[in-house]
Amino acid sequence: MNTSANNSLWASAFLLMACILFAASKHTPTANADSTASGNGFTMVTTPDGRGTDLLYVIDDQNQVLMIYFLPDPKQVTKIEPVAAWSLPNLFSTVRN
């Protein structure tokens, strides 16, 4: 077998592997918040839900509760809908066990 052709194939394989690894390193999952606000014992964060609308995360520092609300398009629907609420101490103790 021709060694120069063999070397070319190996070089191409290593080059392709380097390109694949470089491209894969760029696709790390990240969480981006559109806007955040804190004050009076509350922290609020909005994030896109992936379907064209937003979710509002509210943390009540005094009662230690995480609440999530669905924010529809304000041009069509004028109310927010609750999605879920969790007691943070209970949530963390459940995850730890």
C-alpha positions, -999 to +999 in steps of 0.1 A: +000+000+000+012+035-008+025+052+024+020+088+012-017+080+006-019+063+040-003+094+057-028+117+039-057+097+051-044+098+087-038+135+085-073+141+072-088+119+100-069+139+126-080+172+110-116+161+109-114+150+146-100+184+156-128+202+137-154+180+154-140+186+189-137+223+183-174+225+171-186+204+200-169+226+225-189+256+213-223+239+221-222+240+259-256+247+274-260+281+290-289+298+308-295+334+298-318+357+317-334+384+297-339+407+327-335+405+365-347+426+394-343+424+431-358+443+459-381+442+490-373+405+496-381+393+460-359+383+431-374+381+396-359+367+365-374+364+330-362+338+305-375+326+271-394+293+272-383+283+237-418+286+223-418+324+217-430+334+252-413+341+285-413+325+319-411+347+351-392+331+380-400+348+414-381+340+446-397+352+478-367+355+502-389+359+533-411+329+528-384+309+509-407+301+479-398+297+442-428+306+419-429+303+381-453+322+359-461+319+322-459+353+304-479+351+272-477+377+244-489+410+259-506+420+227-530+390+229-533+380+265-531+405+294-528+381+324-500+359+336-506+323+345-490+305+374-471+274+364-456+260+396-445+270+432-421+252+455-409+256+490-372+260+486-362+242+519-384+212+509-371+213+474-335+212+484-340+185+511-358+163+486-329+167+461-303+159+487-320+127+498 
